[in-house]
C-alpha cells in the first residue's frame, strides 16, 4: 500500500478511521484487509461469525494514519442493539478525525433488515449520518464474470437503487481479490472529497449530534454493498 496516493487537500494530514459493519458472512473482515492492504483480520467464506468483538488495526498511507475497525456481524448471537453499543464503544476510542462506516451488504440477498441499514446507523449516530454516506460495491470481479456491472446492478434492482439514493455521497466499486492499491486510493480520495464538501469534522457537530454520538469524532457512513454474481455466494464498510 506504500504507493497509495491519498493526499488530503488544503489541510494537514489527519487520522481517518474506517469501521466495517454488516451481517454475518458478508465479508466485512475481507473489506478491512483490502483497505489496509494486508491480512489484518481473519476472514472466512462462510456464514458463521468470525468476528465476535471489535478488532482495531492501523496502517499509514502517504502520511495518513488509517485505522480500520472490524465489528461483530449483525444477525449473529448478539442483538442489533448490542452490536451498536460495541461499535459506539470502539468508535469513541478511535483516533481523532473523520470516522467512515462501511456497511457491508450482500446484494444477492438484499433483505428487509439490510434495507434498514442507514436508519440503523442513524439510530446510533444521529439523523444527519445519512448525509455522509457512500455506497461501496465489492467483488466487482464476480459482477464482470456474470456479464454485469455496478451501474447495471443499480439500474435493474429497485431495492438496491433506493438504498443507493439514501447514500448521498455516490458509490464506488471495490474488488477484494485485487491487490492493486489504486482502487483503495480512489476510494479514499472520494472520502476526502466528501469530507471537504461537507465542511470537514465541524460539519457533523454543527448538524446537531444526538447524545449517543455527541462525544464521537466526525462520522462518515460508507455503505458497502457486496456485489456477487446473481446466484453465487459473494461477500461484501
N, C-alpha and C positions, 0 to 999 in steps of 0.2 A: 504493500500500500504506500510505500515511500514515494511513488511517483504521482500520487493523487494530488490534483491541483485545486483543492478547495481553498479559496482565499477570501475572507471577509473584506468588504469594501467600505472605506470611509471610517473605519474604527479599528482599534487594536484587536487582535485575535483573542477570543474568549472561549471558555469551555462550552461544549454542546453535549447534552445528554439525550440519548435515544432509548425509549422504552418499548419493547415488543409486547404486544397484547393480542390475545386471540383465544380461540377454542383449542382444546387439547388435540394434538396431532396435526395442526395445520402448518407447522414449520416456523414457529417463532424463533427457536434457537438457531436454525439454519440461516434465517434472515439476519440475526445478530452476527453470526460468523461472517456472512458476506459483507456486511457493513464494516466490520473490524478488519477484514482481510486475513483472518486466521481462525483456526478451530478453537475458539474460546469456550464455547458451550457444547454440552453433549446434546446430540440430536439423533432422532430415530424416525424412520419412515413407517410409523405405526400410529394407532390412535390411543396408545397407552401414555399416561402422563410421564414425562421425563423430568420436567422441572417442577419441583414441589415447593420451593421457596425462591424468592428473588435472588439472582446472582448478578453481580456488577463487575464488568470488565472494561478496560480502557486501552486506547491506542492514541498515538499522536499523528495527525495528518497535517503536514505542512504547517506545523506550529499550533494547530488547533487541538486541544485536548478533547477527544471524543470518547464519551462513556456510554456503553450500551448496558441496559438493564433487562435481563431475561426474566420473565414473570411466570407464575403458575397459570396453567391453562384453564379457561372457562369450560364448564361442562364436566369437570372432574370431581374429585371428592370435596373440594371446597366450594362454598356458595359464592355467587357473584359478589355479594356484599363483603365476604371475607377476602376475596381476591382484590377488590377495590381498596380495602383497608391496607393490605400488604403493599399494593402499588403506591398508595399515598405515603406510606412509611418510607419506602425506598426513594421515592422522588424527593421527599423532604430532606434526605441525606445526600442527594446528588450534588455535584459541584455547581457553582453558580452559572448563570447563563440560561439560554433557552432550553426547554425540555420538549422533545419530539416523541409523541406516542405513535408507534407503528401498530396499527390494529390489523392483525393478520386474519384474512378471511378466505376460505376456500370457495371460490366462485362456483365450482361444480356442485356444491351443496350449500346454497345460499339460503339459510334458514331464517325464521322469524326472529330468533334471538340475535343472529348476526346483523339483521337489518336494523336492530335497535342499538348497534354498537356505538354510534356517535352520541346518542342520547344517554347511553350508559356512561360514557366518558364525561358528558356534561353533568351527570348526577354527582360525580366526584370532584370535578374541576371547574364547574360553573358553566352557565349557558353560552358564554362567549367562546368556549373552546371550539365550537364548530367553525368559527371564523378563521381558525388557524389549522385547517386540515388539508392534506394531500392524499389522494388515492394512489397507492403503490401496488402495481400488479407484478407479482413474482412468477417464476417458472415460465417466462415468456417463450422459452425453448419448446415447451410442451404445446403451447398455442401454435407455434410455427409448424411443428410436426403434424398438427391436426388441420393445417391449412387455414388457420385463423390468425387474428391479430388483436392487440388490446383495443384498438379503435372499433373493430368489428364486434368484439365481445360487448363493449359498452353500447354499441348501436343496436344490437339484436336482443339483449337481455334487459327487459324493462326494470326488473328489480335492481340489477347492478347499476343501470343508468340513473335510477332515482337515488341510489346510495351515493354515487359519484357526485351528484348535484349537491349533496349535503357537505361534501368535501370541497370547501371554497377555494383551495389552492391549486386545483387541477389534479393531474395524475402523472405517474411515471412508471416505466416498466423496468423490472429487475430480474436477472437470471441468476439464481443461487448456485448454479453449476459452473458459471463463468467466473474465472479469477481475474478478468480484466478490470483494473481499478477505475477505468474511465467511467463505467456505469455508476459507480458509487460517487465519484467526483461530481458527475452531473446531478445526481440526486441531492447531494449536499449543497451544490450551488443553487438549486431550486429552493431548498430550505432557507438558505441565506437570503435569497431574493424575497421570499415570503416574509421573513423577519423584518427586512428593511421596509417592505411595502406597508407593513402594519405597525411601523414605528418602533421596532425593537422591543426589548423587555418591558419598557414602560407602558406599552400599549395594553398589555394584559391587566396591569394594575389599574390603569385609567378606565378600563372597561367595567371595573367593579367586580373583583373576585369574590366568590362566596366564602363563608367562613372556613369551609373544608379546604379551600385552596389558598387562602389569604397568605399563608406563610411559605408557600411554594414558589420556586422560580417561575419565570415566564413559561407558559405552556403552549406548545405547538403540537397538534394532533395529526399524526400521519396515518391514514387508513390504508392498510395493506391488504390488497385482495390477491390471494394466491390464485394465479391463473393456470389451471391444469387443463389437460385435454377434457373434452366434454364427458367422456365416460371413464376416464382413467383417474387414478389417485394423483393428487398433486398437493404439495404443501403450500406454504404461504405465498410488524410495526408491523 
